[in-house]
Amino acid sequence: MPDISPPRLSRNRTALAHKARYALRHPQRIPAHLRRSVRDAWLRARHRDHVAYYRAVMASDTARSADTAVGSGSAERWLALGRMQFDYLTEHGLTPRDRMLEIGCGNLRAGWRFIDYLEPGHYYGIDISPDILVQAHRTLVRRGLQDKLPHLALTTDLTLDFLPSARFTVVHAHSVFSHSPLHVIEECLAHVGRVLAPGGFFDFTFDRTEGKEHHVLREDFYYRTETLLELARRHGLAARFMEDWERRPHGQSKIRVTHA
């Protein structure tokens, strides 16, 4: 890991002092944060389970904008973030023959590029949100990729129990664990090894902190790298921090997991 850490990595976004400073610097964002806080309280009261809660969050966000729901403020940013993910994996050896599982495929921000690149039937995308999967279908039609026969499936957990063993040479999860409590991440790491083919790898991004681990409104979670590396090892997997990803224009960090 780099020796010099950006100041953002030591922030505790739940601390009152941080909230006060942020509000003073960005007063125009206060109304949106208040609306989000009210929505969070309402949805949290109705959905105690995190997956059900976040599915409701995605339904709310997608109703306003499918691009914003997956963290893209504009169509240009949507394309740029998808391109960045695609370029990184192809630079790291992704070939058209690979069989890819994308966890949290969303509206195919990166997925449509993978589908276009891979051989027909070699892409499998899953998501917890039926609303965003409808948008994924629209992306397929808009890009004319029906003949590539991608699989898109709704899931309620990350046990991956409906998928075949040793099937996927590449598993990818971008901006999934950044919205997941630790028990959801552990569920995925406990089962991803079964579906990962020999010699394959699982890349996931996360919001990194070098201070206290915390979350903001149960939607954004910040973890120490060591926590996730150790969690992978606990389930018999080898894991390493991907330093070269840090140079990409994205606020998250990346870990790669393989069979030990």
Residue pairs with C-beta under 8 A, 6 or more apart in sequence:
1 225
1 241
1 243
2 243
2 246
5 210
8 251
9 208
9 209
9 210
9 211
10 209
10 210
10 211
11 18
11 209
11 211
12 18
12 209
12 211
12 212
12 214
13 19
13 22
13 214
13 216
13 220
13 222
14 214
14 215
14 216
22 29
23 29
23 30
36 217
36 219
37 217
39 57
39 60
40 217
40 218
40 219
43 53
43 56
43 57
43 60
44 53
44 218
46 56
47 53
47 55
47 56
50 180
50 181
50 184
50 218
51 128
51 156
51 157
51 184
53 218
54 128
54 129
54 179
54 219
55 128
55 129
55 130
57 219
58 69
58 128
58 129
58 131
58 132
59 129
59 131
61 68
61 69
62 69
62 129
62 131
62 132
62 135
63 131
66 107
66 132
66 135
67 73
67 74
67 75
67 77
67 78
67 107
67 109
69 106
69 107
69 131
69 132
69 135
70 78
70 106
70 107
70 109
70 132
70 175
71 81
71 175
72 78
72 81
72 109
78 109
81 109
81 110
81 250
82 108
82 109
82 110
82 111
82 112
82 113
83 110
83 113
84 248
84 249
84 250
85 109
85 110
85 113
85 172
85 174
86 110
86 113
86 114
86 117
88 245
88 248
89 114
89 170
89 172
89 203
90 117
94 100
94 114
94 117
94 170
96 117
96 118
96 119
96 122
97 119
97 122
98 118
98 122
98 169
98 170
99 118
99 122
99 124
99 167
99 168
99 169
99 170
99 197
100 114
100 118
100 122
100 123
100 124
100 168
100 169
100 170
100 171
100 172
101 124
101 125
101 126
101 160
101 163
101 167
101 168
101 170
101 171
101 172
101 195
102 110
102 111
102 114
102 123
102 124
102 125
102 126
102 171
102 172
102 173
103 126
103 158
103 171
103 172
103 173
103 176
103 188
103 204
104 126
104 127
104 128
104 173
104 174
104 175
104 176
105 111
105 125
105 126
105 127
105 133
105 136
105 152
106 127
106 129
106 132
106 135
106 136
107 132
107 135
107 136
107 138
107 139
108 115
108 125
108 136
108 139
108 140
110 172
110 174
111 123
111 125
111 136
111 139
111 150
112 139
112 140
112 143
112 145
114 123
114 172
115 123
115 140
115 143
115 145
115 148
115 150
116 143
116 145
116 148
118 148
120 147
120 148
120 149
121 148
121 149
121 150
121 151
123 148
123 150
123 151
124 150
124 151
124 153
124 163
124 168
125 136
125 150
125 151
125 152
125 153
126 152
126 153
126 154
126 155
127 133
127 136
127 152
127 154
127 155
128 154
128 155
128 156
129 154
130 154
133 152
133 154
136 152
137 152
140 146
140 150
153 162
155 162
157 187
158 184
158 187
158 188
158 191
159 187
159 191
160 188
160 191
160 192
160 194
160 195
161 191
163 195
164 195
165 194
165 195
166 194
166 195
166 196
166 197
166 198
167 195
167 197
168 195
168 196
168 197
168 200
169 197
169 199
169 200
169 201
170 200
170 201
170 202
170 203
171 192
171 195
171 196
171 200
171 201
171 202
171 203
172 202
172 203
172 204
173 188
173 202
173 203
173 204
173 205
174 204
174 205
174 252
175 205
175 252
176 204
176 205
177 184
177 185
177 188
177 204
177 205
177 206
177 221
177 223
177 228
178 205
178 206
178 207
178 220
178 221
178 252
179 219
179 220
179 221
180 221
181 215
181 218
181 221
182 221
182 223
182 227
182 231
185 228
185 231
186 231
186 235
189 231
189 232
189 234
189 235
189 237
189 257
190 235
192 202
192 237
192 257
193 235
193 236
193 237
193 259
196 202
196 258
196 259
198 259
199 259
200 258
200 259
201 256
201 257
201 258
202 237
202 256
202 257
202 258
203 242
203 254
203 255
203 256
203 257
204 254
204 255
204 257
205 245
205 250
205 252
205 253
205 254
206 221
206 223
206 228
206 252
206 253
206 254
206 255
207 220
207 221
207 222
207 223
207 251
207 252
207 253
208 222
208 223
208 224
208 225
208 252
208 253
209 222
209 223
209 224
210 224
213 221
213 222
213 223
213 224
213 227
214 221
214 222
215 221
215 222
225 241
225 253
225 255
228 239
228 255
229 239
229 240
229 241
229 255
232 238
232 239
232 255
232 257
233 239
233 260
236 259
236 260
237 257
237 258
237 259
237 260
238 257
238 258
238 259
238 260
239 255
239 256
239 257
239 258
240 255
240 256
241 253
241 254
241 255
242 253
242 254
242 255
242 256
245 253
245 254
246 253
